[in-house]
Amino acid sequence: MTNNDIVQKLWNLCDVLRDDGINYSDYVTELVLLLFIKMVHENTEAGTLKKHPLPEGCRWTDLNGKSGINLLNDYKRILLSLSTGKDGDGTLVHDDPLISAIYADAQTRLREPRHLEQMIKTLDQIDWFSAQQDGLGDLYEGLLEKNANETKSGAGQYFTPRALINTMVNCLKPQPGERIQDPSAGTAGFLIAAHEYIKSQTDDLYDLTAEQKAFQTTQACVGIELVPGTRRLALMNCLLHGMEGDAEGVVHLGNALGQTGAGLEKADIILANPPFGTSKGGDASITRDDLTFKTSNKQLAFLQHIYRNLKPGGRAAVVLPDNVLFEAGVGTDVRRDLMNKCNLHTILRLPTGIFYAQGVKTNVLFFTKGSAADKYQEENCTENVWVYDLRTNMPSFGKRTPFGEQHLKPFEAVFGDSANDQSDRQEGEWSFHSDKIELPEATKATDENQGVDERMIHSRWRSFSRQWIAEHKGDSLDISWLKDSDSVDAANLPEPSVLAGEAMGEFG
């Protein structure tokens, strides 16, 4: 049984639970409360865990084999004990802050004991040995991805496409000993991908000393998540990938645009996909007083936090909507400040339809604190911005046309091997027909068409000087040059009377 088979088997259970009023999003949370108890049991049985982390009376063996109302009541008791660390009469059951964080305010919405019994039996029937061979963390990731793809209630906002996450990590190339952060962690996909990248470079951490290995599992990665239920999923996800974090776990509960974010240490790497929208008060309000440019736009606030929180030479890759690239006023101020303090070396224009909000157009900004020559430089750090247009003349992505790594590999190829824009880049590496084209030596922008070979206009990969961006775009970074093959050239349309006559003839 493959992980995909297991994911589908577990997902099908939701159809049964609908009778109990459980929707898909609630189901994943409901399942994960049980799944963690089961996985701890399997890891302990396999010898992966030397000590059972759950207290006696709160383990899988305290659930399976039971039925009826006694089973449901025992399950409710277990969740309360894991959450508070105490049983019903106040006796201390455990004092593990991470277990308490995972089960914080955990409650079951199940009302029918037979549904709980069916979930337990299904988990007992799974070939967990095969699942462990493939990786329990990957199984869990599959459930999260399934939830993001299948639901339309906003669950996808916490899940960045795996292919995009991997490309961003591949470009930044995290190294052992570096501090990696995500101020809007969601289910911790970026942090886990960075951790897995380092594992792949160090023979599953075996090349590291005991001290280095401890740093990687407990200190290297830190995230912040505002929503308690999402943070629970993130903590589970991290633990199943061997990431323990500090006493609060890898992902801390809080607001990165509040004091939680202000208290973060400087980072070597920041990877993020900040939530869309504006702040209008409430839990997600912007309360930071250390951000230079005051704004109600959460993305502009997150962007300020990110480039301010990088160490000299630190690097970032951030998913941002189009409005951040062209918004006037404070938006212009923030972009200028970014290009002044950092080397904004690359922008990846993403296709539409790859996030849950179908109409939102997004980009990935890659930048390094300081200039290419001097990481301590604090002014005029951006000299040239390379733009890769993966949006124009691309298919409409969705369930029928999934977005995958094959669409991103050409970008990774032209990005180069350097995480800091030190690679020898050349414009025009790829045309929109996806064939390689030979072009003359790269030419920096001088006018709208940059005065280069006509074929360059059909290239997805071009460079724009900081001076050109200031003079021709007014420091807007919404830079595009490819013409959509399906677009209509309004300048060459017939007279309205002719168009009306054609329409009458077609539909009359």
N, C-alpha and C positions, 0 to 999 in steps of 0.2 A: 504494500500500500504506500503510494507516494504521498508527499505532503499535500499536493493538490487534491488527491483523493480524500485525505483526511479533512482538509478545509471544506470541501464540498459536503462531506458527511456531516460535519458539525454545523455547517450553514443550513442544511436541510432541516435540522431540528427546529429552526425558527418557525417553519410552517406549522409545526405542532403547537408551539408556544403562543401563536397568535390567539388561540382560544383563551389564553390567560391574559390577554391585553398587552402582550410584549411585542414591540416593533423591532425592526432590525437594529437600530442603534442601541436600544435598551438591551437587546439580546446579547450583543457583543460584550457589554458590561456585565450582564448576568452570567454569561459563559465564563468570562475571565476570572470571576471570583471563585468559581469551581475549578477552572483549568489550572490555576496556580497551585491549589491544594493537591491536585492530581499530579502535576509535573514535579512538585517537590517530592511526592511519594515515589515517583518513577526514578528520579535522580538519586534518591536515597537508596532505593533497592539496587540500582546499578552501581552504587559505590562512588558516584560522581560527587555527592555531598557526603563529607565525613561525619557531619552532625546534622540531625534533623532540625531545620530552623523553626518549625512550627511546634508549639507546646502540645503536650499530651492532652487528649480530649478535643483537639482541633485539627486532626489529621484525616487523611482519606479513609483509613480503616475505621474511623468513627462515623463514617457516613455510609459507605457501601455495605450492602446486606440489610439495610434497614428499609422500612417502607411506611406508608401512611402518614398520619399527622405527627407521629413521633419523629419521623425523618425530617419533616419540614420544621418542626420546633427545634430539633437539635441543630439544624443548619442555621437557623436564625440565631441560636445561642453562640454557635461557632463564629459567625460573622461579628457579633457584638464583642466577643472576647478578643478576636484578632484586632478589632478596631480600637478598643479601649485599653487592652492589656489586662482587663479584669473580667471575672465572671459575674453572674447576676448578684451575688452577695458581697461583691467588693473584693474578693480574694484576688491577689496578683497572679495572673496567668503567664504573662511574658512582659519583658521590658525592652523589646527590640523596636527602636524607633522606625526602622525601615518597614517592618511588618505592619506597624500601626499606620504608617503613611500609605501603604498599598491598600489597606482596608479602612482607611479613614471614612467614617460615615457610611460604611458599606451596609446596604440593606437589600434584601431580595424582594422583587415585586411578584414573585410566584405565589399563587394562591392555591393551586392544585398540587397536592403532594405527588400525584402520579406523573406530573410533568418534571418535577425534580428527580424522581426516580428514573424516568426515561433518560434524562441528561446524564445521570451517574452511570447507568448501564451502557449508554453509548460510549462514554469515555473509557469504561472498562473494556470494551470490545476492540478498541483501537490497538494496532500493533505498535506499541510505544518504542520497541527496540528499533524498528525501521525509522520511526520519527526522530529518534535520537541520533541515528546515523546521518540523517539529512540536516539535523539541527533543529532543536525545539524553538529556537528564536526565529528561524525561517518560517516555521509553521505558524507561529503567532503573527509574524509580519504578513503572511498570506491572509489571515483572518482580517487584519486591519485593512489591507488593500481591498479585499472582497467587500468589506463594509463601505469603504469610500466609493467604490465603483457602483455598488448596487443601490445605495440609498440616495435620495434626493432631498434630504432634510438638512443638509449642511455638513454632514459628517466628513465629506471630502475636503472640507477646508483644513482639516488637520493632517491631510495626507498628501504630500508632494509626490508626483510620479517617481517611482524608484529609479527609472532610467535617468531622469534629470538630476536627482540627488547624486547618483554615482558619477555622472559627468562633472558636476560641480566639485565633488571630492577629488576625482582624478586630476582635475586641473589645479587644485590647490595643494595636492600632495602632502597631507599631514605627516609629520615625523614624530618618532618617539620623544617624549619629554616636552612636547608642545602643549599649551593649554588651549582647548578648543571649546567654543561656546555657541549656543543658539538661544537668543533672547525670546524666541517665540517657538518653543520646542515642539508643540503638538505631541505626537506619539514618539518623538525622539529619533525620527528617521535619519536626520543629518548626523547626529552624534554617533549613532550606531554605525552608519556607513563609514564615518571617519575612523572609528575604532576598528572596524573590520579591515579597512585599508591598511592600517598600521600592522594589524595581525598578519596580513598577507605579505608585508614587507619584512617581517621579523620571524618567519616560521612559527606563526601562531604564538608570538611573544617569547618563544624559547631562546631566541638570540639575546634577550635582555637579561640584565642582572635581576636579582630578587627585588631590589629597591626600585629599579626601573619598571618592573612588571607591576609592583604594588601601585606605583604612581599612575600607570595606565588604567588600572581597574578602579582606582578610588579617587583620583584627583584630576586626571587629564581632561575629562569632559564634564561640562556643567551646562544645564539648560534651565530656562524659566518658563513656566506655563501658568496661565491665568485660571484655566478651568479645572476644578478639582477632578472631575471624572476623566478628563483627557490626561491629566497628570498621572492618574492611577494606571491608565493604559501604558503611559511612557515608562513608569517605574517597572512595570511587569516586563515590558519589552527589553529594557536595559538589563534586568536581572537574567533574563533568558539568553542574553548575549554575553554574559559574564562580566557585566559592568555594575559595580556595587555603588560607586559614588561615596559621598561623605555620609554623615549621620542622617541627612535629609534625603539621601539617594542622589542619583545623577541629576534628576530634574526637580528643581525647587518650585514650590507653589508661591506665586506672587505676580506682580505687575512689573514688567521690564521698563515701563514708562513711569514707574513710581520709584520708591526708595529701594525696592529689591534690585532693580536694574542699576541704580546709582551705586550700590554697594559691591558690585562685581569687580573682581580683579581685572587688570588688563589682560587681553588675550593675544595669543599668537595667530589664531585662526577664528573667524566667525563665519558661520554658515547659517542662513536664515531665509524663511519665507514668511514675513510678517503678515498678520491678518489684514484683510482689505477693509476699507471703510474709514469713517471719521470718528473722533471722540466726541461724544455728547453727554459726558458725565457718567456716573455709575462706576462699576468695578474696573472698566478698561480706560478710565479717564487718564489724561496726561498730567501728572502731578510733579514731574521733574522740574526743579528750579535751576539745574546746571546746564540745560540745553541753551545754546546761544540764540537760536531762532524759535520764537514761540509760535506754535501752530496747533490747530485742531486736527490736522491731517496725520493720522497715526503712522503712515508709511514714512513721511518726512521726519517725524519724531524718531522712529526706529532707525532710519538711516543716520541721523545725527548721533544717536547712541552708539551705533555700530562703528562708525569711523573714529569717534572719540575714544572708544574703548579698546582700540587696537594698540598693541605695543609698537614702537618704531620698527618698521620692517614687517609688521604683522599684515596678514592678508585676509581678504573677505570675499565671499560670493553671496549675493543677496538677490532674491526674487522680488521685483517691484512692478506695480502696474504702470501703464503708459503715462498716467497723469503726473507721476513723479518726475518724468523726463521733460515735460513741457509746461507744468503749472507755473504761472507767473508769480510775482511778489515774493513771498517767503520761499517758494519752490526754487526760484532763480538764485536766491541768497544761499540756500542749502547746497545746490549744485556747484556754485562757485566756490563755496567753502570746501566742499569735498574735493574738487579738482585742485584747489590750492594746497590742501594739507595732505592729499593722497595722490598716488599715481593711478588714476582711473584709466586702466589700459585696455579694457575689453567690455563690450556690451553685446550680449546675445539676445536678439529679438526672437521671442518664442512664438510658436504658432498658437492660434486660438483653439479652444476646446479641450485643453489638457488638464484644466482644473474644474472643480465642481461648478464654479460660476462661469458658464459657457461663454458669455459675452466679454469677459474681462481679458484685455490684452496685456501681456506681461513680458518682462525682460529679466535677464540676469546681469547684474553689474559686478564686475571683478575689479578689485582695487587693492593697492598696497599702501600702507602708511609710510609717508616719505616719498622720495623720488627714486627713480631706477638707479641713480648713481649714489644717493646718500639717504639712508633710511631715517636720519635725524633731520633732514630738510623739512621745513615747516611752511614754505611758500613756493608757489609756482611748480608744484610737483608733477602735474600732468603735462606732458608734451604732445602726445598723440593718443587718440582714442580709436581702437580698432572695433569695427561693428560687423557682426555676422547676422545676416537677415535670414532667419529660419521660418519666417512668417509668410512672405509673399510667395505666391504660386506653390503653396503647400496644401495637402488634402485637409478636409475638415475632420479632425480627430474626434473619436468617441468610441463607443463599444464596437462598432463595426470596423473602424479603422483605428486600432490602438496605437498610441504613441510609444515608441520603443527606442532602445539604444542604437538601432541602425540609423535612426534619423539624426542622432547626435554625434556619431563617430566622425563625420567630416569636420564638424566644429572642433572636436578634440584634436584632430590631425593638424588643423591650421593654428590652433591655440599654441601648440608646441609643448616641449618637455619642461620648460621653465614655468614655475608657479608665479613668477614675478615679472612676466613680460620681458624676459631676457633672451627669448628664442629669436632666431632669425626669421622674421615673418615676411611674407610677400603677398601683396594684394592679388586677387583674382585666382586663388587656388581652385575654387569650385564655381561652376556656373549653375544656373537654376535648372539646367538639364542634367545635373549631377555628373557631367563629364569634366575631366581635368583639362584645363586650357593653358596654353603657353602664352605668357605675357611678358612685356618688357619689364625692366627693373621697376620696382614700386615707386610711385610718384605721390607726394603729399598733396593734400587738397589745396587748390588755388581758386577754384570757382565751383559752381554747383555740380558740374560734371568732372571736375578735377583735372581737365585737360589731358586725359589719358586715352588709350586705345578704346575704340567703340565697344570692344568685347568686354572691357572692364565694367561697363554699365550693367552687364548681365551677370556679373560676379556677385556672389553672396558675401564676400569678405573684402572690406575696404578700410582704409586708414584715413582719419581726419585729424588735422592738426588742431591744437588748442586755440591757436590764433584764428583759424577758419571757423571754429565753433563759436567763438566770441563775435566775429565780424559778420558771419552769414546767418547764424542761428540765434544770436542774442543769448547765448549760453543755454539754449534748449538742447537736449540730448535726444530728442525725437527725430532721429536721422534715418531717412529711407531714400532709396534711389531706384529700386527695382519697380517695374510696372507690372501690375497684376494682369496676367494674360486674359482674365475674364472681365476686366474692367472696361468701361465705356469711355471713350475720349469725348467729353462734352463739346470740345471745340469743333469737332468734325461731324456733329450730329446734323441731320437734315432739319429744315424748318419745321416748327410745330405742326403746321397744317399738313405737311407731308406725312409726318409720323401719325397724325390722327387719321388720315386717309388709309394708311397701311393697317392701322388697328381695326378700322371699320371693315376693311376687306377681309381681315383674318377672322374676326369674331361675328361678322354680320350674317 
